[in-house]
Amino acid sequence: MPRRHGFSGPSSDGDDQEMTALEAITNAILQEVKEAAHQAHKQHPKVVQIVIYESSV
């Protein structure tokens, strides 16, 4: 289950940078999937599986 960043107190700059990087990666993956969908009409459909693991250290 996703954590709420504002709930556990103020976040540090490292957390903000990590969240920004994760959002950028997610947006890049979604953009790649959208572009591939336009080209997939001529090819067999492909399966995309996104797995996100969260661990507490």
Secondary structure, 3 states (H helix, E strand, C coil): CCCCCCCCCCCCHHHHHHHHHHHHHHHHHHHHHHHHHHHCCCCCCCCCCCCCCCCCC
